[in-house]
Every structure is written in structure tokens, then in C-alpha cells.
Amino acid sequence: MRRETIVIEGEINGLKFEKNVDLLVGEEEEVERAICRFFESTAESFTELMIEQGWKNSSWTYASKDQYYVLQ
């Protein structure tokens, strides 16, 4: 397993949010699936999780000391 720190940003009920998440990602597991597992969801993708959670305009990025990499 490897440790990843990600940032999830989006809107819920018209309010913007940002959440830092420390994940343990399995050897063959994709980061998006690890995000779903963190939220105790059976969603298979971040898009499905976003719908399930009621998030709008959401994305996740890898957290880095110097910069962020945007993945949508």
C-alpha cells in the first residue's frame, strides 16, 4: 500500500468546500476507488461519488508542498 494526500474541492448546498484527505491506496487500486472507500461508498468512480454525496463542480487533486495537479 502507498499513502497519498489529496484535496477534494466542490460545492454542496451552494457552499464551497475543500477537504484534505489522507488515503492508503492498495497496490493495484486506483486513487479514485480509494477515495470512494474512504467515504464508505460503493461508487466505482469519483463522478458516481460526487452524485451520491450531492457535490457540484467537484474535483480532486494530489496535494503537494509546492503545487497541485488537477485531475478531473
Contacts in CASP RR format, 6 or more apart in sequence:
PFRMAT RR
TARGET T0000
AUTHOR 0000-0000-0000
METHOD contacts of the structure
MODEL  1
MRRETIVIEGEINGLKFEKNVDLLVGEEEEVERAICRFFESTAESFTELM
IEQGWKNSSWTYASKDQYYVLQ
1 24 0 8 1.000
1 25 0 8 1.000
1 26 0 8 1.000
1 27 0 8 1.000
2 24 0 8 1.000
2 25 0 8 1.000
2 26 0 8 1.000
2 27 0 8 1.000
3 22 0 8 1.000
3 23 0 8 1.000
3 24 0 8 1.000
3 25 0 8 1.000
4 22 0 8 1.000
4 23 0 8 1.000
4 25 0 8 1.000
4 31 0 8 1.000
4 34 0 8 1.000
4 62 0 8 1.000
5 20 0 8 1.000
5 21 0 8 1.000
5 22 0 8 1.000
5 23 0 8 1.000
5 62 0 8 1.000
5 63 0 8 1.000
6 20 0 8 1.000
6 21 0 8 1.000
6 23 0 8 1.000
6 31 0 8 1.000
6 35 0 8 1.000
6 60 0 8 1.000
6 61 0 8 1.000
6 62 0 8 1.000
6 63 0 8 1.000
7 18 0 8 1.000
7 19 0 8 1.000
7 20 0 8 1.000
7 21 0 8 1.000
7 60 0 8 1.000
7 61 0 8 1.000
7 62 0 8 1.000
7 63 0 8 1.000
7 68 0 8 1.000
8 17 0 8 1.000
8 18 0 8 1.000
8 19 0 8 1.000
8 21 0 8 1.000
8 35 0 8 1.000
8 58 0 8 1.000
8 59 0 8 1.000
8 60 0 8 1.000
9 16 0 8 1.000
9 17 0 8 1.000
9 18 0 8 1.000
9 19 0 8 1.000
9 58 0 8 1.000
9 59 0 8 1.000
9 60 0 8 1.000
9 61 0 8 1.000
10 16 0 8 1.000
10 17 0 8 1.000
10 18 0 8 1.000
10 55 0 8 1.000
10 56 0 8 1.000
10 57 0 8 1.000
10 58 0 8 1.000
10 59 0 8 1.000
11 17 0 8 1.000
11 55 0 8 1.000
11 56 0 8 1.000
11 57 0 8 1.000
11 58 0 8 1.000
12 53 0 8 1.000
12 54 0 8 1.000
12 55 0 8 1.000
12 56 0 8 1.000
14 56 0 8 1.000
20 63 0 8 1.000
21 35 0 8 1.000
21 38 0 8 1.000
23 31 0 8 1.000
23 34 0 8 1.000
23 35 0 8 1.000
23 38 0 8 1.000
24 34 0 8 1.000
25 31 0 8 1.000
25 34 0 8 1.000
26 34 0 8 1.000
31 60 0 8 1.000
32 45 0 8 1.000
32 46 0 8 1.000
32 60 0 8 1.000
33 44 0 8 1.000
35 46 0 8 1.000
35 49 0 8 1.000
35 60 0 8 1.000
36 42 0 8 1.000
36 43 0 8 1.000
36 44 0 8 1.000
36 45 0 8 1.000
36 46 0 8 1.000
36 48 0 8 1.000
36 49 0 8 1.000
39 49 0 8 1.000
39 53 0 8 1.000
41 48 0 8 1.000
41 49 0 8 1.000
41 52 0 8 1.000
41 53 0 8 1.000
43 49 0 8 1.000
43 52 0 8 1.000
46 58 0 8 1.000
46 60 0 8 1.000
49 55 0 8 1.000
50 56 0 8 1.000
50 58 0 8 1.000
59 70 0 8 1.000
59 71 0 8 1.000
59 72 0 8 1.000
60 71 0 8 1.000
61 68 0 8 1.000
61 69 0 8 1.000
61 70 0 8 1.000
61 71 0 8 1.000
62 68 0 8 1.000
62 69 0 8 1.000
62 71 0 8 1.000
END
